[in-house]
Amino acid sequence: MDEELLTYVDKVKQDLREDPSFNKLKELEEIMNTDPEIITLSRAMQEAQALYNEALEKEGEMGRGTKERQLVFVAAKNALYSHPVVKEYLDNYSKYRELLETINEEIFAPLKVNLCPKK
């Protein structure tokens, strides 16, 4: 890549880091990482997910224990994702991700520079 293009890419990256939506994500992330209620909900979801995965391995997808653990996992996930701060974070993350994908498709894809790898 030539120097001008590298400078442009660095400028885009810097602009994205200074974008208010990026800063909002960082702010919400900090809240989620320190809020005791969110931490408790997150741990409950992780534990439920681990038990569900364990049941999947042992009993398969149609096992009775698997179905029960799946329901517990879904309830724990819904509890976490419905928390106002988590919900706001997920909404903001989705919008920011769309912005990154648009930038990637419109500006960088033709140059074979991938700013936002697909999941």
C-alpha positions in Angstrom: 0.0 0.0 0.0 1.2 3.5 -0.6 1.8 6.0 2.1 -1.3 8.1 1.2 -3.6 5.1 1.6 -2.0 4.1 4.9 -2.5 7.7 6.2 -6.1 7.6 5.1 -6.7 4.3 6.9 -5.2 5.6 10.1 -7.4 8.7 9.9 -10.5 6.6 9.5 -9.5 4.4 12.4 -8.9 7.5 14.6 -12.2 9.0 13.5 -14.0 5.8 14.5 -12.3 5.8 17.9 -13.4 9.4 18.5 -17.0 8.8 17.3 -19.6 9.5 20.1 -21.2 6.1 19.5 -17.8 4.4 20.1 -17.3 6.4 23.3 -20.9 5.5 24.4 -20.0 1.8 23.9 -16.9 2.2 26.1 -18.9 3.9 28.8 -21.6 1.3 28.8 -19.0 -1.5 28.8 -17.4 0.0 31.9 -20.8 0.1 33.7 -21.5 -3.5 32.7 -18.1 -4.6 34.0 -18.6 -3.0 37.4 -22.4 -3.2 38.1 -23.0 -6.0 40.6 -26.5 -6.8 39.2 -25.2 -7.2 35.7 -22.2 -9.2 36.9 -24.6 -11.6 38.7 -26.8 -11.9 35.7 -23.9 -12.5 33.5 -22.4 -15.2 35.7 -25.9 -16.9 36.0 -26.1 -17.0 32.2 -22.6 -18.4 31.8 -23.3 -21.1 34.4 -26.6 -22.0 32.7 -24.9 -22.1 29.3 -22.1 -24.4 30.7 -24.7 -26.8 32.1 -26.7 -26.7 28.8 -23.5 -27.4 26.8 -22.7 -30.3 29.2 -26.2 -31.7 28.7 -25.8 -31.4 24.9 -22.6 -33.4 25.0 -24.0 -36.1 27.3 -27.6 -36.4 26.2 -27.8 -34.9 22.8 -30.1 -32.2 21.6 -33.3 -34.1 22.3 -32.4 -35.3 25.8 -34.8 -34.4 28.6 -32.1 -32.8 30.7 -30.9 -30.9 27.7 -34.4 -29.4 27.2 -34.7 -28.4 30.8 -31.2 -26.8 30.9 -31.9 -25.1 27.6 -35.0 -23.4 29.2 -32.9 -22.3 32.2 -30.2 -20.9 29.9 -32.7 -19.0 27.7 -34.3 -17.5 30.8 -30.9 -16.5 32.2 -29.9 -15.0 28.8 -33.2 -13.1 28.6 -32.8 -11.7 32.1 -29.3 -10.4 31.3 -30.2 -9.0 27.8 -33.3 -7.3 29.2 -31.3 -5.3 31.8 -31.6 -1.6 30.6 -27.8 -1.0 30.5 -27.1 -4.3 28.6 -30.0 -3.6 26.2 -28.7 -0.1 25.5 -25.2 -1.6 24.9 -26.5 -4.2 22.5 -28.5 -1.7 20.6 -25.5 0.7 20.3 -23.2 -2.1 19.4 -25.4 -3.3 16.6 -25.6 0.2 15.1 -21.8 0.7 15.5 -21.2 -2.7 13.9 -23.4 -1.7 10.9 -21.4 1.5 10.5 -18.1 -0.6 10.5 -19.6 -3.0 7.9 -20.7 -0.2 5.7 -17.3 1.4 5.8 -15.7 -1.9 5.1 -18.0 -2.6 2.1 -17.9 0.9 0.6 -14.3 2.0 1.2 -12.0 -0.9 2.0 -13.5 -3.9 0.3 -12.3 -2.7 -3.2 -8.9 -2.2 -1.7 -8.8 -5.7 0.0 -8.4 -4.1 3.4 -10.7 -5.6 6.0 -11.6 -3.2 8.8 -14.5 -5.3 10.1 -14.0 -9.1 9.8 -17.2 -11.1 9.4 -18.2 -13.1 12.5 
